[in-house]
Amino acid sequence: MSGLDFSLVYLLAAVLGVVLLRSLKLPSMLGYLLTGTIVGPHLLGMMENNSRIRSVAEFGVVFLMFVLGLEFNLSKLRTMRRHVLGLGLLQVAATMLLATTAILGLRWLVPGLWQIPWQGALALSGVLTMSSTAIVVKLMADRMEVDSEHGKRVVGVLLFQDLTVVPLLILIPALATPGSNMATTMVLAMLKAAAVVGVLLTGGQYVMKYWLGVVARLRSDELFVLNLLLVTLGLAWLTERAGLSLALGAFIAGMLISETPFKQQVEAEIRPFHDLLLGLFFITIGILLDWKHGFAHWP
């Protein structure tokens, strides 16, 4: 399928899917997911699951978190530290404990169904702990609940989950490696991640304010948009290299820009990219869903 064919199929399917779901008073996100499932390789086969589509779709998550970061400046984040460190830690710890206990309990109650060691149970509980930041934030944004009290709590938990990705990515491979020095590796990775985030949040706002001022004085809308793309994707790339997620870097970029006088202009410039790429992200998730495999292995 050529680039033009893909674009036409994507646009037609997205419009029809969203119109159908919105007419039923359901979130547009479900329309994108349904569209991806129908046109994907497991049903009509009009779109293939490849790395190029997934790479483009990741941009949607980046810009979603960037726009969210614009609404949560540093002062607001400091007031949310109880949600991030308190509620977020409680959710991750409680979910992992309960999920691991439940999986091991099922192995004991139904030996023929669950043949999984404790390492596998711990790894699976880590997966069950995570939520999709893109899906949850999109649903709250559609319902205009991001700035509500429960919205702040949900965002705090999601941010802590993004931070938890670092130890989980170290823990899961280490569980399959006998005698690995897991504790030392995990501590070093957490220190590196904390150093990167700390530097960005302390000195980044001054650099961002100065740099955006330089670009704005050139009075070029094209250059301003290119600069936004560079800053957002650059910080997302930097946090990913530090072992964190792309979404966290984009969120930090949004927070840093929210401290500058250009916040309103940035929101207006970035909105078209954000909505288009986010729709592509949800369609890609639908393409990845193999419902035949699910029905064949439902237990």
RODO-2510 file (C-alpha; in nm, 4 decimals, decimal comma):
residues 299
     n   res          X          Y          Z
     1     m     0,0000     0,0000     0,0000
     2     s     0,1412     0,3363    -0,1063
     3     g     0,1518     0,6401     0,1181
     4     l    -0,1495     0,7966    -0,0565
     5     d    -0,3506     0,4724    -0,0357
     6     f    -0,2732     0,4448     0,3335
     7     s    -0,3715     0,8069     0,3968
     8     l    -0,7041     0,7694     0,2157
     9     v    -0,7930     0,4463     0,3971
    10     y    -0,6914     0,5984     0,7291
    11     l    -0,8968     0,9138     0,6788
    12     l    -1,2061     0,7374     0,5425
    13     a    -1,2089     0,4699     0,8108
    14     a    -1,1380     0,7201     1,0884
    15     v    -1,4180     0,9548     0,9813
    16     l    -1,6733     0,6749     0,9439
    17     g    -1,5711     0,5106     1,2721
    18     v    -1,5812     0,8324     1,4734
    19     v    -1,9147     0,9404     1,3198
    20     l    -2,0686     0,6032     1,4071
    21     l    -1,9451     0,6029     1,7668
    22     r    -2,0264     0,9682     1,8316
    23     s    -2,3790     0,9129     1,6965
    24     l    -2,4122     0,6422     1,9618
    25     k    -2,2782     0,8927     2,2202
    26     l    -1,9615     0,6895     2,2770
    27     p    -1,6049     0,8294     2,2956
    28     s    -1,4353     0,8960     1,9626
    29     m    -1,1382     0,6936     2,0871
    30     l    -1,3473     0,3766     2,0538
    31     g    -1,4159     0,4721     1,6927
    32     y    -1,0447     0,4879     1,6204
    33     l    -0,9835     0,1537     1,7936
    34     l    -1,2705    -0,0109     1,6055
    35     t    -1,1440     0,1350     1,2785
    36     g    -0,7967    -0,0074     1,3312
    37     t    -0,9359    -0,3504     1,4185
    38     i    -1,1550    -0,3635     1,1064
    39     v    -0,8989    -0,2433     0,8498
    40     g    -0,6068    -0,4239     1,0189
    41     p    -0,4388    -0,7468     0,9078
    42     h    -0,6613    -0,9665     1,1272
    43     l    -0,9891    -0,8722     0,9550
    44     l    -0,9991    -0,6878     0,6193
    45     g    -0,6220    -0,6729     0,5790
    46     m    -0,6222    -0,3198     0,4337
    47     m    -0,3442    -0,2045     0,6685
    48     e    -0,0378    -0,3985     0,7732
    49     n     0,1179    -0,3949     1,1174
    50     n     0,4678    -0,2566     1,0599
    51     s     0,7269    -0,0565     1,2488
    52     r     0,6755     0,2583     1,0389
    53     i     0,3115     0,2905     1,1421
    54     r     0,3950     0,2258     1,5073
    55     s     0,6723     0,4874     1,5023
    56     v     0,4411     0,7537     1,3643
    57     a     0,1718     0,6545     1,6141
    58     e     0,4089     0,7138     1,9061
    59     f     0,4151     1,0805     1,8103
    60     g     0,0489     1,0971     1,9044
    61     v     0,1258     0,9996     2,2631
    62     v     0,4123     1,2491     2,2715
    63     f     0,1915     1,5412     2,1722
    64     l    -0,0908     1,4298     2,3992
    65     m     0,1422     1,4424     2,6995
    66     f     0,2943     1,7685     2,5748
    67     v    -0,0482     1,9363     2,5735
    68     l    -0,1182     1,7908     2,9183
    69     g     0,2127     1,9314     3,0421
    70     l     0,1063     2,2772     2,9265
    71     e    -0,1788     2,2592     3,1776
    72     f     0,0421     2,1404     3,4657
    73     n     0,3120     2,3948     3,5351
    74     l     0,5819     2,3423     3,7964
    75     s     0,3914     2,5103     4,0783
    76     k     0,0853     2,2955     4,0139
    77     l     0,3044     1,9846     3,9999
    78     r     0,4520     2,0691     4,3396
    79     t     0,1010     2,0824     4,4849
    80     m     0,0375     1,7398     4,3297
    81     r     0,3370     1,5689     4,4889
    82     r     0,1058     1,3979     4,7373
    83     h    -0,0872     1,2455     4,4477
    84     v     0,2237     1,1427     4,2531
    85     l     0,4371     1,0034     4,5365
    86     g     0,1618     0,9010     4,7772
    87     l    -0,1344     0,7795     4,5739
    88     g     0,0824     0,6655     4,2823
    89     l     0,3102     0,4575     4,5050
    90     l     0,0095     0,3082     4,6824
    91     q    -0,1560     0,2085     4,3541
    92     v     0,1555     0,0453     4,2083
    93     a     0,2493    -0,1419     4,5279
    94     a    -0,1046    -0,2582     4,6066
    95     t    -0,1767    -0,3715     4,2492
    96     m     0,1477    -0,5669     4,2201
    97     l     0,0935    -0,7325     4,5589
    98     l    -0,2682    -0,8278     4,4897
    99     a    -0,1994    -0,9417     4,1314
   100     t     0,0993    -1,1564     4,2311
   101     t    -0,0994    -1,3159     4,5142
   102     a    -0,3957    -1,3831     4,2842
   103     i    -0,1808    -1,5402     4,0096
   104     l     0,0034    -1,7656     4,2545
   105     g    -0,3290    -1,8527     4,4179
   106     l    -0,4750    -1,9589     4,0830
   107     r    -0,1677    -2,1733     4,0196
   108     w    -0,2305    -2,3481     4,3502
   109     l    -0,6079    -2,3820     4,3034
   110     v    -0,6021    -2,4873     3,9353
   111     p    -0,2652    -2,6565     3,8745
   112     g    -0,3495    -2,7659     3,5203
   113     l    -0,4422    -2,4161     3,4044
   114     w    -0,1676    -2,1963     3,5490
   115     q     0,1854    -2,3316     3,5115
   116     i     0,3706    -2,0128     3,5979
   117     p     0,6633    -1,9612     3,8416
   118     w     0,6751    -1,6792     4,0940
   119     q     0,9074    -1,4822     3,8652
   120     g     0,6460    -1,4930     3,5910
   121     a     0,3732    -1,3969     3,8373
   122     l     0,5758    -1,0938     3,9495
   123     a     0,6445    -0,9871     3,5902
   124     l     0,2780    -1,0248     3,4947
   125     s     0,1709    -0,8238     3,7984
   126     g     0,3991    -0,5422     3,6800
   127     v     0,2195    -0,5437     3,3445
   128     l    -0,1216    -0,5375     3,5149
   129     t    -0,0088    -0,2400     3,7242
   130     m     0,0435    -0,0157     3,4216
   131     s    -0,2297     0,1941     3,2596
   132     s    -0,2364     0,3563     2,9154
   133     t    -0,1629     0,7216     2,9756
   134     a    -0,2833     0,8109     2,6258
   135     i    -0,6215     0,6409     2,6628
   136     v    -0,6972     0,7609     3,0162
   137     v    -0,5932     1,1214     2,9555
   138     k    -0,7834     1,1340     2,6251
   139     l    -1,1021     1,0144     2,7969
   140     m    -1,0643     1,2718     3,0752
   141     a    -0,9888     1,5505     2,8268
   142     d    -1,3014     1,4667     2,6265
   143     r    -1,5047     1,4917     2,9472
   144     m    -1,3149     1,8075     3,0588
   145     e    -1,2093     1,6429     3,3857
   146     v    -0,8308     1,6886     3,3714
   147     d    -0,8404     1,9895     3,6057
   148     s    -1,0901     1,8321     3,8468
   149     e    -0,9778     1,6930     4,1813
   150     h    -1,0150     1,3309     4,0737
   151     g    -0,8485     1,4197     3,7413
   152     k    -0,5405     1,5457     3,9248
   153     r    -0,5282     1,2240     4,1254
   154     v    -0,5496     1,0131     3,8113
   155     v    -0,2750     1,2149     3,6405
   156     g    -0,0591     1,1796     3,9532
   157     v    -0,0955     0,8015     3,9432
   158     l    -0,0183     0,7933     3,5698
   159     l     0,2980     0,9998     3,6194
   160     f     0,4187     0,7650     3,8916
   161     q     0,3488     0,4695     3,6630
   162     d     0,5704     0,6291     3,3962
   163     l     0,8484     0,6555     3,6553
   164     t     0,7895     0,2930     3,7580
   165     v     0,8697     0,1817     3,4029
   166     v     1,2418     0,2210     3,4824
   167     p     1,2676    -0,0390     3,7632
   168     l     1,0240    -0,2711     3,5851
   169     l     1,2308    -0,2737     3,2660
   170     i     1,5295    -0,3745     3,4776
   171     l     1,3414    -0,6148     3,7033
   172     i     1,1672    -0,8273     3,4392
   173     p     1,4797    -0,9339     3,2412
   174     a     1,6740    -0,9789     3,5672
   175     l     1,4154    -1,2284     3,6951
   176     a     1,5180    -1,4655     3,4160
   177     t     1,8928    -1,4236     3,4817
   178     p     2,0250    -1,6246     3,7775
   179     g     2,2674    -1,4417     4,0032
   180     s     2,2259    -1,1023     3,8387
   181     n     2,3189    -0,7974     4,0407
   182     m     1,9689    -0,6582     4,0083
   183     a     1,9688    -0,4229     4,3068
   184     t     2,2813    -0,2320     4,1998
   185     t     2,1639    -0,2020     3,8404
   186     m     1,8238    -0,0767     3,9495
   187     v     1,9659     0,1839     4,1879
   188     l     2,2034     0,3191     3,9227
   189     a     1,9234     0,3415     3,6671
   190     m     1,6954     0,5240     3,9112
   191     l     1,9717     0,7700     4,0008
   192     k     2,0367     0,8394     3,6335
   193     a     1,6662     0,8936     3,5673
   194     a     1,6298     1,1204     3,8718
   195     a     1,9315     1,3243     3,7615
   196     v     1,7904     1,3761     3,4113
   197     v     1,4458     1,4800     3,5390
   198     g     1,5992     1,7015     3,8097
   199     v     1,8205     1,8896     3,5628
   200     l     1,5309     1,9417     3,3221
   201     l     1,2953     2,0731     3,5899
   202     t     1,5453     2,3017     3,7676
   203     g     1,7422     2,4651     3,4883
   204     g     1,5257     2,3815     3,1899
   205     q     1,2662     2,6536     3,2448
   206     y     1,5244     2,9326     3,2203
   207     v     1,6774     2,7872     2,9038
   208     m     1,3324     2,7353     2,7521
   209     k     1,2179     3,0923     2,8257
   210     y     1,5330     3,2406     2,6759
   211     w     1,5279     3,0214     2,3656
   212     l     1,1589     3,0748     2,2867
   213     g     1,2156     3,4502     2,3234
   214     v     1,4970     3,4349     2,0668
   215     v     1,2799     3,2405     1,8213
   216     a     0,9753     3,4645     1,8739
   217     r     1,1779     3,7802     1,8007
   218     l     1,2480     3,6474     1,4507
   219     r     0,8715     3,6738     1,3792
   220     s     0,8475     3,3533     1,1749
   221     d     0,5466     3,1285     1,2401
   222     e     0,7087     2,8457     1,0466
   223     l     1,0250     2,8631     1,2558
   224     f     0,8213     2,8775     1,5772
   225     v     0,6319     2,5562     1,4887
   226     l     0,9528     2,3794     1,3854
   227     n     1,1092     2,4819     1,7152
   228     l     0,8136     2,3367     1,9099
   229     l     0,8481     2,0062     1,7277
   230     l     1,2221     2,0024     1,7966
   231     v     1,1835     2,0781     2,1678
   232     t     0,9020     1,8269     2,2231
   233     l     1,0574     1,5378     2,0329
   234     g     1,4068     1,6233     2,1619
   235     l     1,3090     1,6036     2,5296
   236     a     1,1043     1,2894     2,4637
   237     w     1,4101     1,1317     2,3000
   238     l     1,6316     1,2420     2,5897
   239     t     1,4125     1,0829     2,8583
   240     e     1,3796     0,7646     2,6554
   241     r     1,7596     0,7423     2,6338
   242     a     1,7697     0,7843     3,0118
   243     g     1,5469     0,4771     3,0529
   244     l     1,2220     0,6684     3,1017
   245     s     0,9267     0,6918     2,8650
   246     l     0,8736     0,9191     2,5672
   247     a     0,5547     1,0444     2,7310
   248     l     0,7373     1,1716     3,0403
   249     g     0,9827     1,3761     2,8346
   250     a     0,7004     1,5339     2,6355
   251     f     0,5149     1,6101     2,9591
   252     i     0,8234     1,7866     3,0993
   253     a     0,8579     1,9866     2,7755
   254     g     0,4993     2,1052     2,8117
   255     m     0,5536     2,2043     3,1753
   256     l     0,8673     2,4026     3,0901
   257     i     0,6895     2,5927     2,8122
   258     s     0,3901     2,6611     3,0395
   259     e     0,6267     2,8728     3,2540
   260     t     0,6949     3,1056     2,9588
   261     p     0,4786     3,3890     2,8168
   262     f     0,4236     3,1842     2,4978
   263     k     0,1901     2,9242     2,6444
   264     q    -0,1254     3,0375     2,4614
   265     q     0,0516     3,0656     2,1273
   266     v     0,2040     2,7201     2,1692
   267     e    -0,1339     2,5625     2,2448
   268     a    -0,2825     2,7116     1,9272
   269     e     0,0104     2,6029     1,7088
   270     i     0,0421     2,2456     1,8327
   271     r    -0,3271     2,1447     1,8414
   272     p    -0,3593     2,0239     1,4759
   273     f    -0,0565     1,7944     1,5043
   274     h    -0,1762     1,6631     1,8385
   275     d    -0,5250     1,5602     1,7246
   276     l    -0,4149     1,4052     1,3954
   277     l    -0,1325     1,1970     1,5397
   278     l    -0,3324     1,0905     1,8430
   279     g    -0,6031     0,9512     1,6153
   280     l    -0,3360     0,7572     1,4271
   281     f    -0,2081     0,6183     1,7583
   282     f    -0,5469     0,4740     1,8521
   283     i    -0,5963     0,3278     1,5038
   284     t    -0,2573     0,1572     1,5387
   285     i    -0,3650     0,0048     1,8700
   286     g    -0,6685    -0,1350     1,6879
   287     i    -0,4427    -0,2771     1,4160
   288     l    -0,2352    -0,4557     1,6834
   289     l    -0,5421    -0,6244     1,8353
   290     d    -0,5537    -0,9859     1,7167
   291     w    -0,9057    -1,0879     1,8200
   292     k    -0,8667    -1,4328     1,6591
   293     h    -0,5733    -1,5104     1,8882
   294     g    -0,7785    -1,3920     2,1852
   295     f    -1,0690    -1,6223     2,1054
   296     a    -0,8355    -1,9167     2,0357
   297     h    -0,6572    -1,8762     2,3710
   298     w    -0,9299    -1,7285     2,5891
   299     p    -0,8356    -1,9192     2,9118
***
